[in-house]
Amino acid sequence: MIAWSLVWLTLFLQLYKAPDQPTPRLLQLKWLKPLMLIALAAHGLSLLWLMRTHMGFALSFNLAASLVMWLTNLLLFFAQLKRPVQSLSLFTLPFTLISLLIQMFSQPTGYMISLNNGLDIHIIISLLAYSMLTLAAFQAILLSIQNHYLHKRQSILILKSLPPLLDMEDLLFRLIFTGVILLTLGLLTGFIYLTDLFAQHVAHKTVLSLIAWLIFTTLLIGHWRYGWRGRIAIRWTLIGSVILMLGFLGSKFVIEYLVQR
């Protein structure tokens, strides 16, 4: 919450203060990195405390949602070391807060997994893929806002702080490309290490992940071969991300809370 407030206040002051007026030291974006690091450490420790049990690792819906947002912010933290992507935290941090509230106030479902026989490799790679493509979805939302107001020749607070449109699109496709590589490895390790990837309890997750993989791969090929960008890239990124999250978090929610397995 402190980091999110800092981003908003800093952007506001940088855009509306007088040119010769310095930004207050406590409201400079250089403080965002240590704040994010502290928040990531606290979030990670809370997850480890709740997930690690004597029977294995708990990966229920509430913990999985929180874990994906933690990894998303971790990837964003490393990305902002080289690129001006602090504006993405305006979207990731509120969703992280929601996932933490779900983690804190939801009752555990008793869903346990045992990390052995290569299953840990499959889960880690898959979670990284989900997180990277979640970050791509947030970037697509930001790009959609930027694209909308630029076409209307209007300006808003967040728009003035963003990099040029072409740089934003380049970052989007870099995120998608990295996410597709990780998702490909996740699917391959699933076929290698899982006894039956199309078993009843993971069939829907596998099918939806394959559909999302086809969508993202087609988008990358279309961008490379036909120059797809703009609204096409935004639309298909969001569709692929929603399908992927339905396969992962949606299936867990149905199984744990509706079917009550």
N, C-alpha and C positions, 0 to 999 in steps of 0.2 A: 504494500500500500504506500509506503514511504517512497519507494523507487518510482512507482507510477505517478504519484503526485509531483515528484521532482521533475519528471519528463514534461508534464503538462505546464508547470510553472516556468520552467526554463524556456520552453518553446514560446510561451506567451510573452515573457520578458524580452527575449531576443528579437521578437518580431515587432513589438510595440514600444520598446524603450527608445529614447533618443540615441542617435548614432554615436555621440560622444559619451554616453552614459554607460559605464561598465556593468556587467552582470554581477550581482552579489556573489561572493565566493561560495556561499553555502548553496547557491542555486545554479551552479555550473555543472554541465554534463560529465565533467571528470569525476564527480562524486557518484555517478550512476554505476560505474563498474564495481567499486568496492561494496556498494549497497546490494547490487545484484549478486555478488559473490557471497555475501553474508546470507542473503535470502535463499540462495541455492543450497548452501551448506545446511541451513536450518531445515529447509524442505526435504533435502535428501536424508538427513538424520531421522526426521520424523517418519519418512517412508520406510527406512531400514528397520526402525524400531517396531513398526506395525507389521511389516511383511515377513520378517524373519521369525520363524517359530520352530519348535522342536520336531514338528511333523513335515517341515518343508517351508516353502515360500508361499505366503498368501497372495493371490493375485485376483481378488474379487473385483467387481465392477468399479466400486468407489476408489480402490487403491490403484487400479489400472488407469483410470481417468487422471488421477493425480500424478501417476508416474509418467504418463505421456506428456502432460504439461510441464513437469519438471525437466524432462529431456528436451522439450521444445525450447524452454528458456535457457538450458545449458548450451544448446546449439546456437541460439541467438547471442548468448554471451560471447562465444568464440567468434561468431561472425562480425560482431561490432568492434572487435579488435582491429579489423582490417577495412571494414566498410561502414559508412554512415547509416546504419539501419536501426538507430535508436527508436525511430517512430513505430517500428513493429511492436515494441514493448507496450505501446498504448493499447494494443489488442490482446497480446499474450498475457499480460499481468492480470487484467480483470478475470479472464477465464481461469488463470491459475488460482486466484482467490476463491472462485466458485468451486474448483476441484478440491481445494483444501477444506472448505466448509463441508463439502460432501464427505471427504475423508474423515473429518472430525466428528460429524454427527450421524453418519450412517452406521448401522449395525453390521458387524462382519458376517459373511455368509458361510464361512468355513470352507471356501474353495481353496484347495492347496495343490501345489505342483511340486514335484521332485525334480531338481535340476541334475540330470544325469544322462548318459548315453547321447551326448550332443544336443540335448534339448535346450540347454542353457545358451548354446551358440545360436540356435534358431530363434529363441525368444528375444535375445539381446539385439540381433540384427533386425528382427521384425519391428521391435519397439523403436529402434532408431529410424527405420523407414517410415513408420507412422508419424513420428515426431517431425522428421524432415519435411514430409508432405503436408503436415499440419501447418508448419511454418510457411510453406508455399501457399497454402490456402489463405493465411492471414495477409501474405504479400499480395495475393490476387485481389483481396478485398480492398487493400490500400490502393492498389493500382486502379481498381474500378472507380473509387472515389476521385482519384486524381484525373483519370480519363474523362469522367463525367463533367467535372467542373472546368476542365480545360476546353472541352468542346463547347460549353456554355459561356466561355470566357469570363468565368467568375472565379473568385478567390476566397478561400477560407483559411483559418489558422493553420491547420495541419498541412495544407497544400503548399504553403510558403516554406515549410521546413523540409520538404521532400527533395530528393535528387531529381534530375531531369527524367522525363518519361522513358526515354530509351534506356537509361541506366536502371530504372525500376524494372523494365521488362527483361533486361539482361539478367538481373538478379533473380527474377522469377524463374526463368528457364534454367539457371544454374541450380536453384533449389530443386526443381523438378528432376533435372538430370541426376543429381546426387541421390534424390529419393528413389528414383526408378532403379538405380544400381543396387541400393540397399534392399528394395522390395524384391528385386530379382534374386538376390542372394538369400533373402528370407524364404522365398518360395522354394528355392533349390534345396536349402538346408531342411526345409519341412519335408520334402519328398525323400531326402536321404535319411533323416533321423527319426521321423515319425513313422510308426508302424503302418498306419493307414490315414493318409492325409484327407481322405474323403469319408472318414468314419462319421457316424451320425452326429456327434457333438461338435465336429469341426468342418463338416461339409459346406455349410452356408458361409462360414468364414473364408474357406479356401476359394469358393466360387466367386464371392464378392471381391476378394483380393485379386483374383485373376482378371476380373472385369475392370477393376481400377487400374491394374497394370497395363491392360490393353488400351485404356483411355489415355493414360499418361504417355505411353510409348507412341501411340498414334499422334498425339499432340507434338511430341518432340520431332518425329519424322516430318510432320506437316510443317513445323517451323523451319526445319533444316531444308526441306525440299521445295516447299511452296511459300515460305515466308509468313506462315500463320502468326498472328500477333494480336494485340488489342483485345477487343471483346471476345473473339474466338478463344484466345488463350485463357482469359479470365473465366469464361463460362465453363470450359472443359476442365480447368483446374479445380474449380469449385465442385463440379459434378463428380469428378474422380475422387476428391477428398471426402465428400459426403458418403460415397459408396464404400470407401475404405474404412471410414469410421463406423458405418453401419455394420460392416463385417466384423470389426474388432469389438468396439464398445457396445454397439447395438445388440449383437448376438449375446454378449455377456449379460446385458441388462435383461433380455428376454429369458435366458436360461436361469438366471439367479433370482429374479423378482417375479416373473410372470409364470414360468414353468416350475420354478422353485426346486431346481435340482441341487 
